[in-house]
Amino acid sequence: MAQNNEKLTFGGHLEVLRKMLFRILGVTAIFMCIIFCFKDITFKILLAPSKSDFVFYRWLESLSAFFGFETAFKDFDVKMISTELAGQFLVHLSTTCYLALLCASPYIVYELYKFVAPALYEHEKKYSVKIVLAIYGLFFLGVLLSYYIIFPVSFNFLGTYQIDEGIENQINISSYFSSFASLTFLLGLVFQLPILSFFLAKIGLITSEIMKNYRRHAFMLIMILAAIITPSDLFSLFLVGLPVYGLYELSIRIVKKVEQVKTK
């Protein structure tokens, strides 16, 4: 904003906010059009984790062979179906909206920051930029972990699980994408643990000593959650659980730094 917040009237603020919302809607609409038109590429990427030749399975086999283990994933073929007349179109439309918001989110955050920036002090501006970058970086790490590891392993297990050989699994396409979106978003939130620890330490609700004392409990809880998400083998369990536990250790270091700054 070119004008200072203190000089703007209430009506001026509303006008600036209105223009900002129109710009955000415009950018989001452009991303929606692009994603909607490139349907084949979009869904080839999104459906890749449901295939038995997905890169994660090949990579895991190579990695386990390097360490002397023999891990071979059986080929599987899970049939995708749509049980509603407009099912595939609605999935296409909703997925386009979600992806467009995800792609436009950096611009949305930039516009929101530009709106509130005039009311911030210089040190608050630098502070907020670092926090936003950290949140984005950690969120996308969680998204990548979900896409490349957790969701493929979960789909492999749940999509091929049978209580009787006569019952064939046919996954509704809406169920696939809702599970995919939910798990991916959940991992993005889980990866905000260092940010959450930072703010809790700032207001004095947690200390590094408390986190160290409950280190074993945290490890067990993380492994239990990892076992629920990836019910396949020990190798996959640790492949998922260890990065999340690494975030816990990183959070301890962050909390320790906050405490050191407070004591100065």
N, C-alpha and C positions, 0 to 999 in steps of 0.2 A: 504493500500500500504506500502510495506516495505521501499521503497525509498522515499526520500524527494522530494517534487515538484520542489524545486529550482535546484536540481541536475539532474532532468530529462530533456532530450531534447524534442523537439516537437514530434519527432518520438517515443520517449519513452512514452510520454503521450498518443499518439494514440494507442500504443500497449497495454498499461494498460486499456484504454477505450474499445478496441476490446475484450480483455479477459473478462472484466466486462459485456459487452453486451452478450457475449456467455453464461456466467453463468446465467444471468437474463433470457435469452431465454430458457436455459435448465431447470431451476426451473419452469418457466411458463408452459413449455411443459409437465413436470411431473404432475403438477396440472391439466392441460387440460385432460391428459389421465385418471387420477383418476376420475375427475368429469364426463367425457364422459362415462366411464364404469359404474358408479353408477347412471345411468339415472333415474331409478325408484325413488330412494331416493331424488335425486335433484329436480325432478319435483313435487314430492309429497309435498315437502317443499314450492316450489315456487307457486304452485297452491292452497295451503291451504287457503290463504285469499279470494279465490273465492267461498268457501264453506260456507253454512249457519251454520255449526257447528264449525266454526273457534273459537279458544280459546278467542279471543277478545270479541265476542258477549256474550259468557257465562260469562266471567269475568265482563263485563259491566253490565249485568243483576244482578249479585251478588252484585256488588258495589252499584248500584242504589237502590237495595232492602235494603241494609244496611243503606242508608241515607233516607229511607222512600219513594223513588220514585218507580214507576212501569214502567220499561222499558223492553219491550219484542220485540225481533226481530223476525219477521215472517220468516218461512222457505222459502228459495228461491232456484231455480234451473236454473242457466243460462247456456245454452248449448254452449260449445266451438266447433268451427269448423275450418277447414283448407281448404282454397279455391284454393291452388296451389299444383301442383304435388309434388314439393320438399319442400313444406311449413314447415312441421313438422321437417324434417331433418335440414333445414336451421335455424329454431328456436333453435333446439338442439345444433347446431354448434355455433351459435352466442352467445347463453346463456353460453355455456361452455367457450368460450373465455373471456366473461365479468367476469364470476365468477373466472376463473383462474387468471386473472389480479388482481382481488380484493384480492384473497387469497395470491398471490405472492407479493402484494404491500409492505408489511413490509420488505420483503427481498430486493425488488427493492430499497426502500428508504435507507436501510442499505448499499447497494452497492454504491449508489450515495453519501451517507454521507462519506463512507470510501474513496471515490475518492477525495472528496474536503477537507476532514479533515486535511491533512498535511498543507494546506494553511491557516488554521484558527488558531487564538490565543486560548489559553486555556479557557479564559472566553467566547469566541465565541462558542467553542465546547459545553460547558455546556448549554449555552443560546439556541443554535440550537436544541439540544436534547430535551429540555423542550418544545420548540415550536412544533416540529414534533410530540411528544407524545400528546400534547394538540389537535393538528389538527386531529390526528387519533381518539382520544377518542371522540371528538365532532362529527366527521363525522359518526362514527359507532352508536352514540346515535341517530343521525338523521335517519340513515338507520333503526334502530330498531323501532323508532317512526313511520316511514313510513310503515314498514312491519306489525307491530302489530295493528296500529290504523288508520292512515290516508288512506292508500290504501284500506283496507277492507271496511271502511265506504264509500269511494268514489265508489268502485266497487258495493257495495250493492245498492247505490242510482242510479248510472248511468246504471248499468247492468240490473236493474229491471224497469227502467223508461219507461213508455209507453205513447204515445200520443193517441193511440187507442188500444182497447183490441184485435183487429184482427191482430195487428202487433207484431210478436214474435221476441224477441231479440236473436240473435245468434252471439256471439262474436268471431271474427277471432283471432286465437291464437297469430298471430304476433302483432295484435293491443293490446292484453292483455299484452304481455311482453314488448312492447315498452312503453306503459303507465306505467307499473310497474317500469321499469328501469328509465324512465324520472323523475317520481315522487320521487323515492328513491334517485336518484342523486341530485335532487333539494333540498330535505330536508337535505341531507348531506352538501350541500353548505350553506343553511340557518343557520345551526348550527355552521358555521364558523364565525358568527357575533362577538363573543368575540375576536377572533384572528384578524379580520379585524379592530375592534375598537382599539385594542392594537397598531397595526401598524399606524393607522391614528392619534392616540394620540401621538405616537413617533415622527411623522413629523409635529405635531402641527395643523392638519386640523380640529380636533374636541376636545372639552373639556367636562368635566363632567357636567359643568353648562349648556352647550348647550343641552346635552342629557337629563338633568333633565327638562329643559324648554319645550322640545318637547316630554315629557313622554306621555302626553295625546294623542298627534297626533300618536305616535308610537303604543300605545295601540289600537286605533281605526283602524289604518292601518292593524295591525296584525290580529285583529278580522274580518275585512272585507276579508282578504286573507284566513283566516281559514274558513269563511262561504262559500267562493267559493270552497274550497277544500273539505269541509265536509258538503254538503247541506242536513242535516238530521234533527237534533234536537239541542236544546240549550246545552244539557248535552255534546254531542259530540263536539260541537263548542268550549266550554270552555276547554274540555279535550285536544284539540289540541292547542288552542290559548294560554292558560296559560303557558305551558312549553316554547313556543317561546318567550312570553313576559318575562318569567323568564331569558332568555338569554340576553334580553335587559337590565334588571336590573343588571345582572352579568357584562355586558359590561360597565355599568356606574361605577361599583366598580373597574374594571380593569383600566379604563381610569383615575380614581381618584388616583390609586396607581402609575401609570406612572407619573402623575403630581407631586406627592409627591417626587418621586425619582429625578425628574428634578430640584426641588427646593432645594435639599440638596447640 
